[in-house]
Amino acid sequence: MAILLLSACGGGSAPAVPAQHRQESLTFRHDTLPQRDYILFMPASATDQAPLLVFLHGCTQSAEDALLGTGFNQLAVEMGFVVAYPDQKNPNDLPPGEAWLDAHLNDGNGADCWSSGQPTSIVRDSGEAGTLAGITREIIARPDLNIDPQRVYIMGFSGGGFMTSVMAATYPDLYAAAGIVAGCSYMACTDLGGIMAYQAMGEYAVRMPVILFHGSADEIIPYPLGRDALQQWLATNDWIDNGQTDASLPYTPAAIRQFYSDAASPPDAPPAGTANTDSACLYYPNSPCLGGTAGWQDYPHTIEYYGDAEGCLLAEFWTLHGLTHNFPAGNREGSFTDPLGPDIKRAAMAFFLAQTSGQCVNVTEPFVPDVEME
């Protein structure tokens, strides 16, 4: 397999991947579905029956950008899971004129967005939803990885968050839990009642735990859309438990925790030549980083905990007060990142693993991952 060496956004090169960590650039090929490149990262710490996280980048981003910006590789080394980063772009190493390429050349909504609103891509075994499921199954089937099929998770940022809702709705048998960062509800923000996601699940309908993160100052995907996503997934899970929407699970949080930020010096200014060097936080012009200019160490945040009909933790909704359209605790080598926390990738993995531990996490005893947030 080829080893992929990544270039950092804005120039320079990423550090070489240590020999004990494998990072492969692959292409999922299928006769009828769109074919997509993806990056697979496999740390030496990922032992037998390792968890798998599939992370979807946002619009104008790429798999490389998501890898650099989120820091999931470093967390994977620490925690021992495998990460896959699908790329929305069509592979560029295929000959022109092939029937599938002609049919799917314009997949997506432009700007490398996933096709989360296109009818052919938001149903099972069709379009990009089928492609992403194919990538996931291809990784699970690799004997050299020995992935635990019961611990496979899907997560995405922005447009990738939109597509995460699609994947959780169309493949609830494949993904055990979902994480949505600055996203919205199924069907490109239109399934406010949760019924369409439930119908998309069909015979595979099963309890779908979700953790959602949204900045209150998001200027691209407004905060109310994040709350719509929460209500959609609560409603969808309400449909799932007994085939009707009858408030059999609560739509209000069982517990709420508030975390405050202590004022501190802003992070170090970026090196000379980096965009927006006049500010210690505005590394890129695509979205401001308000917390750094306010002198915060991290963003104040509110966590709401929602339970299922049995009183077990089913959903978390994180409001990050003051965060704009960025991935928090991110690496400035990636776009749409904010260096200030909290560390939502660690929180997401803790939530995912808790959901597949076989134990009920009591929603009346707020679940806080082993991460410094206070």
C-alpha positions in Angstrom: 0.0 0.0 0.0 1.2 3.5 -0.7 2.1 5.7 2.2 0.5 9.1 2.0 2.6 12.2 2.9 0.4 15.2 3.5 1.1 18.8 2.8 -0.1 21.3 5.4 -2.6 23.9 4.3 -0.9 27.1 3.6 2.5 25.6 2.8 5.0 23.3 4.4 4.8 19.6 5.1 3.2 17.5 7.8 5.6 15.5 9.9 6.4 12.1 8.5 4.2 9.3 9.8 6.1 7.2 12.2 6.9 3.7 11.0 4.7 2.1 13.6 1.7 4.0 12.2 0.3 3.1 8.8 -1.5 5.8 6.8 -2.8 4.7 3.4 -4.4 6.5 0.5 -7.0 4.3 -1.0 -9.9 4.4 -3.5 -13.2 2.6 -3.0 -14.2 1.2 -6.4 -17.7 0.0 -7.3 -19.3 -0.7 -10.6 -22.5 1.3 -10.0 -21.7 3.7 -7.1 -19.6 6.8 -7.2 -16.0 6.0 -6.5 -14.2 8.0 -3.8 -10.7 8.3 -2.4 -10.2 8.0 1.3 -7.3 8.1 3.8 -7.0 5.3 6.4 -5.0 5.8 9.5 -4.0 2.7 11.6 -1.9 3.3 14.8 0.1 0.5 16.2 -2.0 0.9 19.4 -5.1 -0.3 17.5 -5.1 -3.9 18.5 -7.6 -6.7 17.7 -11.2 -5.7 17.6 -10.3 -2.0 17.4 -13.1 0.7 17.0 -13.4 2.5 13.7 -14.3 6.2 13.2 -15.4 7.4 9.8 -14.9 11.2 9.7 -16.5 13.4 7.0 -15.0 16.7 6.0 -17.0 19.9 5.4 -17.6 21.9 2.2 -14.4 23.4 0.6 -12.4 20.9 2.6 -10.8 17.6 1.8 -9.8 14.4 3.6 -6.3 15.7 4.1 -7.7 19.0 5.5 -9.9 17.1 8.0 -6.9 14.9 9.0 -4.7 17.9 9.7 -7.3 20.1 11.3 -9.2 17.8 13.7 -6.3 16.0 15.4 -8.1 12.6 15.3 -4.9 10.8 14.3 -3.1 11.8 17.6 -6.2 10.8 19.6 -6.3 7.5 17.7 -2.7 6.7 18.7 -3.6 7.4 22.3 -6.8 5.5 22.4 -6.2 2.7 19.9 -8.8 3.2 17.2 -8.7 3.4 13.4 -9.8 6.5 11.5 -11.0 6.8 7.9 -11.3 10.1 6.1 -13.4 9.8 2.9 -12.8 12.5 0.2 -15.8 13.9 -1.7 -13.8 14.6 -4.8 -13.9 12.2 -7.6 -10.7 10.1 -8.0 -8.5 11.8 -10.6 -6.7 8.6 -11.7 -9.5 7.1 -13.8 -9.8 7.2 -17.5 -12.5 9.6 -18.9 -15.6 8.3 -20.6 -16.5 5.5 -18.2 -20.2 5.2 -17.7 -20.2 5.6 -13.9 -17.9 8.6 -14.1 -20.1 10.3 -16.7 -23.2 9.7 -14.5 -21.6 10.9 -11.3 -19.2 13.6 -12.4 -21.4 16.3 -10.8 -22.1 14.5 -7.5 -22.2 16.9 -4.6 -23.5 20.4 -4.2 -20.4 22.1 -5.4 -17.3 23.2 -3.4 -16.6 19.5 -2.5 -19.8 19.3 -0.5 -21.3 15.9 0.2 -24.6 15.1 -1.6 -26.7 15.3 1.6 -29.7 16.8 -0.2 -29.7 14.9 -3.5 -32.5 12.2 -3.7 -30.1 9.6 -5.2 -27.5 10.0 -2.5 -29.6 10.0 0.7 -31.1 6.5 0.4 -29.6 3.1 1.2 -27.3 1.5 -1.4 -27.4 4.5 -3.7 -25.1 7.5 -4.5 -22.7 8.8 -2.0 -24.5 7.2 0.9 -23.8 3.8 -0.7 -20.2 4.8 -1.4 -19.5 5.8 2.2 -21.1 2.6 3.4 -19.0 0.7 0.9 -15.8 2.4 2.3 -16.8 1.5 5.8 -17.6 -2.2 4.9 -14.3 -2.4 2.9 -12.3 -1.4 6.0 -14.3 -3.7 8.4 -13.6 -6.6 6.0 -9.8 -6.1 6.0 -8.3 -9.1 7.9 -5.2 -7.1 8.8 -7.3 -4.6 10.8 -9.7 -6.8 12.6 -12.2 -4.0 13.3 -14.9 -4.6 15.9 -18.1 -4.3 13.7 -20.1 -3.3 16.9 -17.9 -0.3 17.5 -18.1 1.6 14.2 -19.0 5.3 14.4 -19.7 8.1 11.9 -19.0 11.8 12.5 -18.7 15.0 10.4 -18.2 18.7 10.4 -20.5 21.2 8.6 -21.4 19.6 5.3 -19.9 16.4 6.7 -22.3 16.8 9.6 -25.2 17.0 7.2 -24.0 13.8 5.6 -23.5 12.2 9.0 -27.3 12.5 9.5 -27.8 10.8 6.2 -25.5 7.9 7.1 -27.0 7.5 10.5 -30.5 7.3 9.0 -29.7 5.0 6.1 -27.2 2.7 7.8 -28.2 2.4 11.5 -27.1 -1.3 11.3 -23.6 -0.2 10.2 -22.9 2.7 12.6 -23.4 2.4 16.3 -23.5 6.1 17.0 -23.1 9.4 15.3 -21.4 12.8 15.9 -22.6 16.0 14.3 -20.5 19.2 14.4 -22.1 22.4 13.1 -24.6 20.3 11.1 -28.4 20.0 10.8 -31.2 17.5 10.5 -31.7 14.7 7.9 -32.7 15.6 4.4 -30.6 18.8 4.3 -32.1 20.4 7.4 -35.8 19.6 6.5 -36.7 16.6 8.7 -37.8 18.5 11.7 -40.3 15.8 12.9 -37.8 12.9 12.6 -40.2 10.8 10.5 -38.1 10.9 7.3 -35.0 9.6 9.0 -37.1 6.8 10.7 -38.6 5.9 7.3 -35.1 5.8 5.7 -34.0 3.3 8.4 -36.7 0.9 7.2 -36.3 -2.6 8.5 -32.9 -1.7 10.0 -34.4 0.8 12.4 -32.6 0.7 15.7 -31.7 3.1 18.6 -29.3 5.7 17.3 -27.2 7.6 19.9 -26.0 11.0 18.8 -23.7 13.7 20.2 -24.0 17.1 18.7 -21.8 20.2 18.9 -22.7 23.7 17.7 -21.2 27.2 18.2 -23.6 29.8 19.3 -21.9 32.4 17.0 -21.8 30.1 14.0 -22.2 32.5 11.0 -22.5 29.8 8.3 -24.7 27.1 9.8 -26.8 29.1 12.3 -27.1 27.7 15.8 -30.9 27.0 15.5 -30.1 24.5 12.8 -28.1 22.5 15.3 -31.0 22.5 17.7 -33.2 21.3 14.9 -30.8 18.4 14.4 -31.1 17.5 18.1 -34.9 17.6 18.0 -35.0 15.5 14.8 -32.8 12.7 16.3 -34.9 12.7 19.5 -38.0 12.4 17.4 -36.5 9.7 15.2 -35.5 7.7 18.3 -39.1 8.3 19.6 -40.4 6.7 16.4 -37.8 3.8 16.7 -38.7 2.6 20.2 -42.3 1.7 19.5 -43.2 2.8 15.9 -44.9 6.0 16.9 -44.2 9.5 18.0 -45.7 9.6 21.5 -43.0 11.2 23.7 -42.0 7.7 24.9 -38.6 9.3 25.5 -38.2 12.8 26.9 -37.6 15.7 24.6 -36.1 17.8 27.4 -32.7 17.2 29.0 -32.5 15.1 32.1 -29.5 17.0 33.2 -27.5 20.1 32.2 -23.9 21.0 33.0 -22.3 24.4 32.5 -18.6 24.8 32.0 -17.0 28.3 32.3 -13.8 29.6 30.7 -11.1 31.3 32.7 -9.6 34.3 31.1 -6.0 33.7 30.0 -3.5 34.9 27.4 -4.5 34.3 23.8 -2.6 31.5 22.0 0.7 32.4 20.5 0.5 34.3 17.2 1.0 32.3 14.1 4.4 32.4 12.3 5.2 35.2 9.9 3.5 34.7 6.6 0.4 33.0 8.0 -3.0 34.6 7.2 -4.2 37.3 9.5 -0.9 37.7 11.5 -2.4 40.8 13.0 -4.4 38.6 15.4 -3.4 35.9 17.7 -6.4 33.8 16.8 -7.5 34.6 13.2 -5.3 32.0 11.5 -7.6 31.9 8.4 -9.9 34.5 6.9 -12.7 31.9 6.5 -14.1 32.2 10.0 -13.1 34.3 13.0 -11.9 32.8 16.3 -13.6 35.1 18.9 -12.5 33.3 22.0 -8.8 34.0 21.4 -9.3 37.7 21.0 -11.3 37.7 24.3 -8.4 36.1 26.0 -10.1 32.8 26.8 -8.4 29.4 27.3 -11.5 27.6 25.9 -15.1 28.4 25.1 -17.7 28.3 27.8 -20.0 25.5 27.0 -23.3 23.9 28.1 -23.9 20.2 27.8 -27.4 18.8 27.8 -28.0 15.1 28.5 -31.0 13.3 27.0 -32.1 9.8 28.0 -34.0 7.0 26.2 -37.2 5.3 27.5 -35.0 3.2 29.9 -33.3 6.3 31.3 -30.0 5.5 29.6 -27.9 8.3 28.0 -29.0 8.6 24.3 -28.0 12.1 23.2 -25.8 15.0 24.2 -26.0 18.5 22.9 -23.1 20.8 23.4 -23.6 24.6 23.0 -20.2 26.2 22.6 -20.8 29.9 23.6 -19.0 32.3 21.2 -17.7 29.7 18.8 -18.0 30.5 15.2 -18.1 28.0 12.3 -15.0 26.1 13.4 -13.8 22.8 14.8 -12.7 23.6 18.3 -9.4 22.4 19.8 -8.2 22.1 16.2 -4.9 22.4 14.4 -4.4 25.6 12.5 -2.9 23.6 9.6 -6.4 22.7 8.7 -9.2 25.1 7.6 -12.2 26.0 9.8 -10.4 25.2 13.0 -10.1 27.1 16.3 -7.2 26.3 18.6 -9.3 26.9 21.7 -11.2 24.0 23.3 -13.1 22.2 24.6 -11.6 19.0 23.0 -14.8 17.7 21.3 -13.0 14.9 19.5 -12.1 13.3 22.9 -15.7 13.9 24.2 -17.2 12.3 21.1 -15.0 9.2 21.3 -15.9 8.8 25.0 -19.6 9.1 24.2 -19.3 6.6 21.3 -17.4 4.0 23.4 -19.8 4.4 26.3 -22.7 3.7 24.0 -21.2 0.3 22.9 -19.9 -0.7 26.3 -22.9 -2.9 27.0 -23.7 -0.8 30.1 -26.4 1.8 30.6 -25.0 5.2 31.3 -27.6 6.7 33.7 -28.7 10.0 32.2 -29.5 11.4 35.7 -25.8 11.1 36.5 -24.3 13.4 33.9 -21.7 11.7 31.8 -18.4 13.6 31.6 -15.6 12.1 29.6 -12.1 11.8 31.0 -11.0 15.1 29.6 -10.0 18.5 31.1 -12.9 20.8 30.5 -13.4 22.7 33.7 
